[in-house]
């Protein structure tokens, strides 16, 4: 057995994966930094995450090699970082590699001075290139230190550069700008294959949420078509686990066929919300199936017994990417009923040579179930029964395989997304179990991750919390708690959201730029304090804060909050118009700033029933409050004895109360569609 290094004591599953390396790894902290300064050795800062395929490859090829490890240990202080635990550190060194190479990714390997200032950085290095880099950079550090120092100073200056100094046009937004933002995004949609053009294809759910809102506010059919074409293609493709539910992280090709097989909580949580919202509009049975199956996957494979959700499932098993998920034709023949075998092979595109490589098949289908069933001379319900039975048999057989590892740390921000996903599914389908699971997730986060003073922790692992929360943790949880309040009218969740928001306001705010830093003023100081402003696979934390301020400001009539949300959005008016999906969450807030936002107040004994009925509809520009108590400013003086009433208001001005959902929806529609 290999001698274990100090990472054997780490809590992170990713760091523990490197505990058997001959590299003398440290975790990030004073011990490593102080030794680097005392011995005047440069740092190797190697960053990745547990489900990262190329991180595993480099660990196997280079970090497990005794000769390479000897070079690293002799001339460098080597630090391993889990990017999911310390995104603040990852953000700095990712910016370094992007400045140097124009691209980024993981594994991320940076070389830095003992004080942390980087002078060189890259991503994956094959063993020969890694060895060359180690030797060359050590030689330069020992013999040409002024060159190293100059590179570090220039790179650090680039990292610290203020990209927000340009003053944006302070004028109010216009509907033309909202249309321009739509046009910018719709040009990037692949209307043949779904998703955004090109490969690899990431799902980018925030972009599709913008398109759904745009359809709702303008009636534009192309906007809805872009979403449904994409969601249909994703659901049929190999990126979706046809027998186990849940989505892989991205497709390596433009056809959604070959996934990068790792499964991330954040993708699946957001896609539960997106498919739920699309179902509210279209009522397509496929979307209901995807939500039900994805939630079932998360609960089966990622759920902690007390209510939180684990971070991810690896792409690799037995040192081979995707091995757990792919099938040979012979394996299906051994599992499935011979009477339906030919039909299932045809439906899932299974062949003896394989639809992927070396006789391996990724389950996917091209024809929708309705058309396929019709060709087989059966009803959709009959075919669904057959395919579900086949999937269960295949899942049972697959569970006998060696599983990919699960990264069982629990991250606050990703769990907040799952909480929001449950609420979205509850709104769309009215399944009380979804609401109960949402509450359990919220209770878990409240019990373990939030202090009485509103300080939030990011990581839960082995019954311990660690790492104070970052802006995405606070903002995504604050937003999720508002959404939970909107379906329960339990003021506790609103108060908890306000507690977190107050902490953000006091400890993250950048008053110079009307924005919020990614790290708190209570956090460990690094070489730069950064902002997160552009959306990616998760919405930018600043855009989420702006949403939270907008919602809380509206419901509590706090004009300071709503003003700040507007100022934050104005910062990015040019980016919203020109950069499509990467500023889509800001674009949705722009839509709310130029269209009437409905404040829906429901008071009386039948509040919950009426609220549930209204939520079956897609109402992205409506905020809900209610119950039997006038415990929010938006509810003041609206309770009527022995009667349940619905107020539809805009900007604190209310229509006369109505007592039916149909009348309320009519009022909302009258003020919404252009």
C-alpha positions in Angstrom: 0.0 0.0 0.0 1.3 3.5 -0.9 2.3 5.8 1.9 -0.4 8.3 2.5 0.4 12.0 2.3 -1.2 14.7 4.5 -4.3 14.9 2.2 -5.4 11.7 3.9 -6.6 14.0 6.7 -8.6 16.2 4.3 -12.4 16.2 4.3 -12.8 16.9 0.6 -13.3 13.7 -1.5 -11.3 15.4 -4.3 -8.3 16.0 -2.0 -8.5 12.4 -0.6 -8.2 11.1 -4.2 -4.6 12.4 -4.1 -3.8 11.1 -0.6 -1.8 8.2 -2.2 0.3 10.4 -4.5 4.0 10.5 -3.8 3.6 14.3 -4.2 4.0 16.1 -0.8 0.7 17.8 -1.1 -0.6 20.5 1.3 -4.1 21.9 1.7 -4.3 25.6 1.1 -3.4 27.4 4.4 -0.8 29.0 6.5 1.3 25.9 6.9 2.1 25.7 3.2 2.4 29.4 2.6 4.7 29.9 5.6 7.0 27.0 4.5 7.2 28.4 0.9 8.3 31.8 2.3 10.7 30.3 4.8 12.4 28.1 2.1 11.9 30.6 -0.7 10.2 28.0 -2.9 7.5 28.8 -5.5 4.1 27.3 -5.1 2.4 24.8 -7.4 -1.4 25.4 -6.9 -3.3 22.5 -8.5 -7.0 22.9 -8.6 -9.8 20.5 -9.6 -12.9 18.6 -8.4 -13.8 15.0 -7.7 -15.9 14.4 -10.8 -13.3 15.9 -13.2 -12.1 13.3 -15.8 -8.9 15.1 -16.9 -8.0 15.8 -13.2 -8.0 12.0 -12.8 -5.9 11.6 -15.9 -3.2 14.0 -14.7 -3.3 12.5 -11.3 -2.6 9.0 -12.8 0.0 10.1 -15.4 2.0 12.7 -13.4 1.1 13.0 -9.8 1.4 9.3 -9.2 4.8 9.1 -10.9 7.7 8.9 -8.5 10.2 10.7 -10.7 7.8 13.6 -11.4 6.8 13.8 -7.8 10.5 14.0 -6.8 11.0 17.1 -8.9 7.8 18.7 -7.5 8.8 18.0 -3.9 12.4 19.1 -4.3 11.7 22.5 -5.9 8.1 23.5 -5.1 5.6 23.7 -2.3 2.6 21.8 -3.7 -0.9 22.7 -2.8 -4.1 20.8 -3.8 -7.4 22.7 -3.9 -11.0 21.5 -4.4 -12.5 24.3 -6.5 -16.0 23.5 -5.3 -14.9 24.2 -1.7 -12.8 27.2 -2.5 -14.2 28.9 -5.6 -12.6 32.2 -4.4 -9.1 30.8 -4.9 -10.1 29.0 -8.1 -11.5 32.3 -9.5 -8.1 34.1 -9.1 -6.0 31.4 -10.7 -8.5 30.7 -13.4 -8.3 34.4 -14.3 -4.5 33.9 -14.5 -4.6 31.0 -16.9 -7.2 32.9 -19.0 -5.0 36.0 -19.2 -2.1 33.8 -20.3 -3.8 31.4 -22.7 -7.2 32.8 -23.5 -9.0 29.7 -22.2 -9.5 27.9 -19.0 -10.6 24.6 -17.5 -9.7 21.9 -15.0 -7.3 20.7 -13.8 -5.9 24.1 -13.3 -2.2 24.2 -12.5 -0.7 27.5 -11.5 2.9 28.4 -10.4 3.1 31.3 -7.9 5.5 33.2 -5.7 5.5 32.2 -2.0 3.0 35.1 -1.4 0.5 33.6 -3.9 1.1 35.9 -6.9 1.0 33.6 -10.0 3.7 33.8 -12.7 2.6 30.9 -14.9 -0.5 28.8 -15.3 -2.1 26.2 -17.5 -4.7 23.4 -17.4 -4.0 19.7 -18.3 -0.3 18.9 -19.0 0.8 15.5 -20.4 3.6 14.0 -18.4 6.4 15.1 -20.7 5.1 18.7 -20.9 4.6 18.8 -17.1 8.1 17.6 -16.5 9.5 20.2 -18.9 7.5 23.0 -17.3 8.7 22.0 -13.8 12.3 22.0 -14.8 12.2 25.2 -16.8 10.3 27.1 -14.2 12.5 25.9 -11.4 15.6 27.0 -13.5 14.1 30.4 -14.1 13.2 30.8 -10.5 16.7 30.0 -9.4 18.6 31.8 -12.1 16.4 34.5 -13.6 14.3 35.6 -10.7 13.7 39.1 -11.9 12.0 37.7 -15.0 9.7 35.6 -12.7 9.0 38.6 -10.5 8.2 40.7 -13.5 5.8 38.1 -14.9 4.1 37.7 -11.4 3.7 41.5 -11.1 2.2 41.9 -14.6 -0.1 38.9 -14.1 -1.3 40.0 -10.7 -1.9 43.5 -12.1 -4.1 42.0 -14.7 -6.0 39.9 -12.2 -6.6 43.0 -10.0 -7.5 45.3 -12.8 -10.9 47.0 -12.4 -13.0 46.0 -15.3 -16.1 47.8 -13.9 -14.7 51.4 -14.0 -16.6 52.5 -17.1 -19.8 54.3 -16.1 -22.9 52.8 -17.8 -25.7 54.8 -19.3 -27.9 55.7 -16.3 -31.1 56.2 -18.3 -34.0 53.9 -17.6 -34.1 50.7 -19.7 -36.4 50.5 -22.7 -38.3 47.7 -24.3 -36.1 48.0 -27.4 -33.1 47.0 -25.2 -35.0 44.0 -24.0 -35.7 43.0 -27.6 -32.1 43.5 -28.5 -31.1 41.2 -25.6 -33.5 38.6 -27.1 -32.1 39.0 -30.6 -28.5 38.6 -29.3 -29.4 35.3 -27.7 -31.7 33.9 -30.4 -29.0 34.2 -33.0 -26.9 31.6 -31.0 -29.7 29.0 -30.9 -29.3 25.8 -32.9 -32.8 25.3 -34.2 -32.0 22.0 -35.8 -30.3 20.2 -33.0 -31.3 22.3 -30.0 -29.2 24.2 -27.5 -26.6 26.8 -28.4 -24.6 26.4 -31.6 -21.3 24.5 -31.6 -19.6 21.9 -29.5 -19.1 21.0 -26.8 -22.7 21.8 -25.8 -23.5 23.0 -22.2 -27.1 23.2 -21.3 -27.0 26.8 -19.8 -30.5 26.7 -18.3 -30.4 30.4 -17.4 -30.5 31.3 -21.1 -33.6 29.2 -21.7 -35.2 30.7 -18.6 -34.8 34.1 -20.2 -36.4 32.9 -23.4 -39.4 31.5 -21.5 -39.8 34.9 -19.8 -39.5 36.7 -23.1 -42.2 34.5 -24.6 -44.4 35.2 -21.6 -44.0 39.0 -21.8 -44.1 39.4 -25.6 -45.9 36.4 -27.0 -43.0 35.7 -29.3 -43.3 32.1 -30.6 -39.7 31.8 -31.8 -38.6 32.2 -28.2 -40.7 29.3 -27.0 -39.7 27.2 -30.0 -36.0 27.7 -29.1 -36.7 26.2 -25.7 -38.9 23.3 -26.6 -36.7 22.2 -29.5 -33.7 22.2 -27.1 -35.5 20.5 -24.2 -36.8 17.8 -26.4 -33.4 17.1 -27.9 -31.7 17.1 -24.5 -34.3 14.6 -23.2 -33.8 12.3 -26.1 -30.0 12.5 -26.2 -27.2 10.6 -24.5 -26.7 13.5 -22.2 -29.8 12.3 -20.3 -29.5 9.0 -18.4 -32.4 7.2 -20.1 -32.7 4.5 -17.6 -31.6 6.2 -14.4 -32.7 9.8 -14.8 -30.6 12.9 -14.5 -28.3 14.8 -16.9 -24.6 14.7 -17.5 -22.6 17.9 -17.3 -22.3 18.6 -21.1 -22.3 17.0 -24.5 -19.0 16.6 -26.2 -20.7 16.9 -29.6 -23.3 19.1 -31.1 -25.9 16.3 -31.2 -26.4 15.8 -27.4 -25.1 12.2 -28.1 -21.9 11.7 -26.2 -21.9 13.2 -22.8 -19.1 14.0 -20.4 -20.5 11.5 -18.0 -20.1 13.3 -14.7 -23.4 14.3 -13.1 -23.5 17.5 -11.1 -26.2 18.5 -8.6 -26.3 22.1 -9.9 -27.2 21.0 -13.5 -29.9 18.7 -12.4 -31.4 21.1 -9.9 -31.7 23.9 -12.5 -33.1 21.6 -15.1 -35.8 20.4 -12.8 -36.8 24.1 -12.6 -36.5 24.7 -16.3 -38.5 21.6 -17.4 -41.1 22.5 -14.7 -41.5 26.0 -16.1 -41.7 24.7 -19.7 -44.4 22.2 -18.6 -46.4 25.1 -17.1 -46.6 26.6 -20.6 -46.8 23.6 -22.8 -48.2 20.8 -20.6 -46.0 18.3 -22.6 -46.0 14.9 -20.8 -42.3 14.5 -21.7 -41.4 17.4 -19.4 -43.3 15.9 -16.6 -41.5 12.6 -17.0 -38.1 14.3 -17.0 -38.8 16.2 -13.8 -40.1 13.1 -12.1 -37.2 11.0 -13.2 -34.5 13.6 -12.4 -35.9 14.2 -8.9 -36.0 10.4 -8.4 -32.3 10.2 -9.5 -31.3 12.9 -7.1 -33.1 11.4 -4.2 -31.8 7.9 -4.9 -28.2 8.7 -5.6 -27.4 12.2 -4.1 -29.5 12.5 -1.0 -28.1 12.7 2.5 -30.2 11.0 5.1 -31.0 14.3 6.9 -32.1 16.2 3.8 -29.1 17.7 2.0 -27.8 16.7 -1.4 -24.3 15.5 -2.4 -22.3 17.5 -5.0 -21.7 15.1 -7.9 -21.1 11.6 -9.3 -17.8 10.9 -11.1 -17.6 10.4 -14.9 -15.2 7.5 -14.4 -15.4 4.0 -13.0 -12.7 1.4 -13.1 -10.4 4.1 -14.6 -12.7 4.4 -17.7 -15.0 7.3 -18.5 -18.6 6.4 -18.9 -18.1 2.6 -18.3 -20.9 2.5 -15.8 -23.5 4.0 -18.3 -22.8 2.3 -21.7 -24.0 -1.0 -23.0 -23.1 -3.6 -25.6 -25.9 -5.2 -27.7 -25.1 -8.5 -26.0 -25.7 -7.1 -22.6 -29.2 -5.9 -23.6 -30.0 -9.2 -25.2 -29.1 -10.9 -21.8 -31.4 -8.6 -19.8 -34.5 -7.9 -21.9 -37.5 -9.9 -22.8 -36.9 -11.4 -26.3 -40.4 -10.4 -27.3 -39.6 -6.7 -27.0 -35.9 -6.8 -27.5 -35.9 -5.8 -31.2 -38.2 -2.8 -30.4 -36.0 -1.5 -27.6 -32.8 -1.9 -29.7 -34.4 0.0 -32.4 -35.7 2.7 -30.1 -32.4 3.3 -28.3 -30.3 3.1 -31.5 -28.4 0.0 -30.2 -26.1 -1.9 -32.7 -23.5 -4.6 -32.4 -20.6 -2.3 -33.6 -21.9 0.3 -31.1 -23.2 3.8 -31.6 -20.2 5.2 -29.7 -17.0 3.2 -29.8 -15.7 -0.4 -29.5 -19.1 -2.0 -29.5 -20.4 0.4 -26.8 -23.7 2.1 -27.0 -25.0 5.2 -25.3 -28.8 4.9 -24.8 -30.6 7.7 -26.8 -33.5 8.0 -29.1 -34.2 10.1 -32.2 -37.9 9.7 -32.8 -40.3 11.0 -30.2 -42.3 8.3 -28.3 -45.6 9.2 -29.9 -44.3 8.6 -33.5 -42.3 5.5 -32.5 -45.3 4.0 -30.8 -47.5 4.7 -33.8 -45.1 2.9 -36.1 -45.2 -0.1 -33.8 -49.0 -0.1 -33.9 -49.5 0.7 -30.2 -50.6 3.5 -28.1 -48.2 5.8 -26.3 -49.3 4.5 -22.9 -48.7 0.9 -24.0 -45.2 1.9 -25.3 -44.4 3.8 -22.1 -45.3 0.8 -20.1 -42.9 -1.4 -22.1 -40.1 1.2 -22.1 -40.5 1.7 -18.3 -40.3 -2.0 -17.6 -37.3 -2.4 -19.8 -35.6 0.6 -18.1 -36.2 -0.9 -14.7 -34.7 -4.2 -15.8 -31.6 -2.4 -17.2 -31.3 -0.2 -14.1 -31.3 -3.3 -11.9 -28.6 -4.9 -14.0 -26.5 -1.7 -14.1 -26.6 -1.4 -10.3 -24.5 -4.6 -10.2 -21.6 -2.8 -11.8 -18.9 -1.0 -10.0 -20.3 2.5 -9.4 -18.5 5.8 -10.1 -17.6 7.5 -6.9 -19.9 10.1 -5.3 -18.5 13.4 -4.0 -20.5 13.4 -0.8 -19.7 16.9 0.4 -22.8 19.1 0.6 -22.5 22.6 -0.8 -24.9 25.4 0.3 -25.3 27.1 -3.1 -26.0 23.9 -5.1 -28.5 22.7 -2.4 -30.2 26.1 -2.7 -30.7 25.4 -6.4 -32.2 22.0 -5.6 -34.5 23.7 -3.1 -35.6 26.0 -5.8 -36.0 23.1 -8.2 -38.4 21.4 -5.7 -40.4 24.5 -5.4 -40.7 24.9 -9.2 -41.8 21.3 -9.5 -44.4 21.7 -6.8 -45.8 24.8 -8.5 -46.1 23.0 -11.8 -47.4 19.6 -10.7 -48.9 20.1 -7.2 -47.1 17.1 -5.8 -47.1 17.6 -2.0 -44.1 15.3 -1.7 -42.1 17.9 -3.7 -43.0 20.6 -1.2 -42.1 18.3 1.8 -38.7 17.6 0.3 -38.2 21.3 -0.3 -38.9 21.9 3.3 -36.5 19.1 4.4 -33.7 20.6 2.3 -34.4 24.1 3.8 -34.4 22.6 7.3 -31.1 20.9 6.7 -29.5 24.1 5.5 -30.9 26.1 8.3 -29.9 23.5 11.0 -26.3 23.1 9.8 -25.2 26.0 7.6 -26.7 29.2 9.1 -25.7 30.8 12.4 -28.1 32.9 14.4 -26.2 36.0 13.3 -26.7 35.2 9.6 -23.2 33.8 8.9 -23.5 31.1 6.3 -21.2 28.1 5.8 -20.5 26.6 2.4 -19.4 23.0 3.0 -20.9 20.2 5.1 -19.0 16.9 5.2 -18.8 14.2 7.8 -21.2 16.0 10.1 -18.9 19.1 10.1 -19.2 22.5 8.4 -16.3 24.4 7.0 -15.5 27.4 4.8 -17.5 30.5 5.3 -20.0 31.1 2.5 -19.4 33.1 -0.6 -21.8 35.4 -2.5 -23.3 32.5 -4.5 -24.1 30.6 -1.3 -25.9 33.6 0.3 -27.7 34.8 -2.8 -28.9 31.5 -4.1 -30.2 30.4 -0.7 -31.8 33.8 0.0 -33.6 33.5 -3.4 -34.7 29.9 -2.7 -36.1 30.8 0.7 -38.2 33.6 -0.9 -39.6 31.0 -3.4 -40.4 28.7 -0.5 -42.2 31.5 1.3 -44.2 32.2 -1.9 -45.7 28.6 -1.9 -46.1 28.2 1.9 -46.7 31.8 3.2 -44.6 30.7 6.2 -43.0 34.0 7.3 -40.2 32.1 8.8 -38.6 31.5 5.4 -39.0 35.2 4.5 -37.3 36.2 7.7 -34.4 33.8 7.1 -33.9 35.2 3.6 -33.8 38.8 5.0 -31.3 37.7 7.7 -28.9 36.4 5.0 -29.5 39.5 2.8 -28.7 41.8 5.6 -25.4 40.0 6.1 -24.6 40.4 2.4 -25.5 44.0 2.5 -23.2 44.7 5.5 -20.2 42.5 4.5 -20.1 42.0 0.7 -21.2 45.4 -0.7 -18.9 47.3 -3.0 -20.3 50.9 -2.7 -18.0 52.2 -5.4 -19.5 50.1 -8.1 -23.0 49.4 -6.8 -22.2 45.7 -6.7 -21.2 43.0 -4.3 -17.8 41.2 -3.9 -17.7 37.5 -4.2 -16.0 37.3 -0.8 -17.0 38.8 2.5 -14.9 41.4 4.4 -14.7 38.7 7.0 -13.1 36.2 4.6 -9.4 35.3 4.3 -7.7 38.0 2.2 -6.3 36.9 -1.1 -4.3 38.7 -3.7 -7.5 40.1 -5.2 -11.1 40.6 -4.2 -13.3 39.8 -7.2 -16.8 40.2 -8.5 -18.8 37.5 -10.2 -20.9 39.2 -12.9 -21.4 37.0 -15.9 -23.7 34.0 -16.0 -22.4 30.6 -17.0 -23.7 27.1 -16.0 -25.0 28.9 -12.9 -26.3 32.5 -12.8 -23.8 35.1 -11.7 -24.0 35.7 -7.9 -24.3 39.4 -8.4 -27.3 38.9 -10.7 -28.9 36.7 -8.1 -28.3 39.3 -5.4 -30.0 41.9 -7.6 -33.0 39.5 -7.9 -33.2 39.0 -4.1 -33.0 42.8 -3.5 -35.7 43.3 -6.1 -38.0 40.7 -4.6 -37.4 41.6 -1.0 -37.6 45.3 -1.8 -41.0 44.8 -3.5 -42.5 42.5 -0.8 -41.2 44.6 2.1 -41.5 48.0 0.4 -37.8 48.6 1.0 -37.0 51.2 -1.7 -33.2 51.1 -0.9 -33.2 47.5 -2.0 -35.1 48.0 -5.2 -33.0 51.0 -6.1 -29.8 49.0 -5.6 -31.2 46.2 -7.9 -31.8 48.7 -10.6 -28.4 50.3 -10.3 -26.7 46.9 -10.4 -28.5 46.0 -13.6 -27.6 49.3 -15.2 -23.9 48.4 -14.8 -24.4 45.7 -17.4 -26.8 47.2 -19.9 -24.3 46.8 -22.8 -23.4 43.2 -21.8 -27.1 42.3 -21.5 -27.8 43.6 -25.0 -24.7 42.0 -26.6 -23.7 38.8 -24.8 -26.8 36.6 -24.9 -26.9 33.7 -22.5 -24.0 34.9 -20.5 -26.0 37.8 -19.1 -29.4 36.1 -19.3 -30.2 36.4 -15.6 -29.5 40.1 -15.8 -31.7 40.2 -18.9 -34.6 38.6 -17.0 -34.3 41.4 -14.4 -34.3 43.9 -17.2 -37.6 42.4 -18.3 -39.0 42.9 -14.9 -37.8 46.5 -14.7 -39.6 47.5 -17.9 -42.8 45.5 -17.6 -45.3 45.6 -14.7 -44.4 43.2 -11.9 -47.5 41.9 -10.2 -47.6 41.8 -6.5 -50.2 39.1 -5.7 -51.6 39.3 -2.1 -53.9 36.4 -1.1 -55.5 36.6 2.3 -58.0 34.4 4.0 -58.7 30.8 5.1 -58.5 29.4 1.5 -55.2 31.1 0.8 -53.2 27.9 0.2 -55.7 26.4 -2.2 -55.9 29.6 -4.3 -52.2 30.0 -4.3 -51.6 26.4 -5.4 -54.1 26.9 -8.3 -52.5 30.1 -9.4 -49.0 28.6 -9.3 -50.0 25.9 -11.9 -49.5 28.8 -14.4 -46.2 30.2 -15.5 -46.1 33.7 -13.9 -42.5 34.8 -14.0 -43.3 38.4 -13.3 -45.5 37.9 -10.3 -44.5 37.9 -6.6 -46.7 36.2 -4.1 -47.5 37.0 -0.4 -50.4 36.0 1.8 -51.8 33.9 4.6 -54.0 34.8 7.6 -51.8 37.6 8.9 -50.8 41.0 7.6 -47.2 40.3 8.5 -45.5 42.0 5.5 -45.9 45.6 4.3 -47.4 44.4 1.0 -50.2 42.7 3.0 -51.1 45.6 5.3 -54.8 46.4 5.7 -56.0 43.8 3.2 -57.4 41.0 5.4 -61.2 40.7 5.1 -63.1 38.8 7.7 -64.7 35.5 6.7 -63.5 35.8 3.1 -60.5 34.9 1.0 -59.5 37.7 -1.4 -56.9 38.1 -4.1 -55.2 41.5 -4.8 -53.3 42.1 -8.0 -51.1 45.1 -7.6 -48.4 46.9 -9.6 -45.9 49.3 -7.9 -48.0 49.5 -4.7 -51.2 50.3 -6.7 -53.9 47.6 -6.4 -56.9 46.6 -8.5 -60.1 45.9 -6.6 -59.9 42.5 -4.8 -61.3 39.5 -6.5 -62.2 36.1 -5.1 -61.5 33.7 -8.0 -58.3 32.5 -9.6 -59.8 33.1 -13.1 -60.4 36.8 -12.3 -57.0 37.2 -10.9 -55.3 35.6 -13.9 -57.3 37.8 -16.2 -56.1 40.9 -14.4 -52.5 39.7 -14.6 -52.8 38.9 -18.3 -54.3 42.3 -19.0 -51.2 44.1 -17.6 -48.6 41.7 -19.0 -48.7 40.9 -22.7 -47.7 43.7 -25.0 
